[in-house]
């Protein structure tokens, strides 16, 4: 981008998000990613939606795995 264009751009919006605020990233993103990682690591683990729902009371991915 050249200097002239960069100097004329105006910020129109700024969006802040926390996981699960704008999209359900916990159920539809993190849980499938955990399950994929478990498979790739050769672990016979699978977190279904009901079980993962109980794990959401535990903060942090590493802490959930320990739970």
C-alpha positions as CSV (number, residue, x, y, z in Angstrom):
1,X,0.0,0.0,0.0
2,X,1.5,3.4,-0.9
3,X,1.8,6.3,1.5
4,X,-1.0,8.4,0.0
5,X,-3.6,5.7,0.4
6,X,-2.5,4.7,3.8
7,X,-2.8,8.3,5.1
8,X,-6.4,8.6,3.8
9,X,-7.8,5.5,5.4
10,X,-10.2,6.1,8.3
11,X,-11.1,3.7,11.1
12,X,-14.8,3.1,10.9
13,X,-15.3,0.3,13.4
14,X,-13.5,-1.5,16.2
15,X,-14.8,-4.9,17.4
16,X,-13.7,-6.6,20.6
17,X,-14.6,-10.2,21.1
18,X,-14.2,-12.7,23.8
19,X,-14.5,-16.4,22.9
20,X,-18.2,-17.3,22.7
21,X,-19.5,-13.7,22.6
22,X,-20.1,-13.1,18.9
23,X,-19.9,-16.7,17.8
24,X,-20.1,-20.0,19.7
25,X,-16.5,-20.7,19.2
26,X,-16.4,-23.0,22.3
27,X,-18.9,-25.6,21.0
28,X,-18.4,-25.2,17.3
29,X,-14.7,-24.4,17.2
30,X,-12.7,-25.4,20.2
31,X,-14.4,-28.7,20.9
32,X,-13.9,-30.1,17.4
33,X,-10.3,-28.8,17.4
34,X,-9.7,-30.7,20.7
35,X,-11.2,-33.8,19.3
36,X,-9.1,-33.5,16.1
37,X,-5.9,-33.1,18.2
38,X,-6.9,-36.1,20.3
39,X,-7.2,-38.2,17.2
40,X,-3.9,-36.9,15.7
41,X,-2.2,-37.8,19.0
42,X,-3.6,-41.3,18.9
43,X,-5.7,-40.7,22.0
44,X,-9.0,-42.5,22.3
45,X,-10.7,-39.4,23.6
46,X,-13.8,-37.7,22.3
47,X,-15.7,-34.8,23.9
48,X,-19.3,-34.7,22.9
49,X,-21.4,-31.5,23.3
50,X,-22.9,-32.6,26.6
51,X,-19.6,-33.5,28.2
52,X,-17.9,-30.4,26.8
53,X,-20.7,-28.4,28.2
54,X,-19.7,-29.5,31.7
55,X,-16.1,-28.8,31.0
56,X,-16.9,-25.2,30.1
57,X,-17.2,-24.6,33.9
58,X,-13.4,-25.2,33.9
59,X,-11.4,-22.3,32.5
60,X,-8.6,-22.8,30.1
61,X,-7.9,-25.6,27.6
62,X,-5.0,-27.2,29.5
63,X,-7.1,-27.2,32.7
64,X,-10.0,-28.8,30.8
65,X,-7.7,-31.6,29.6
66,X,-6.5,-32.2,33.2
67,X,-10.1,-32.3,34.4
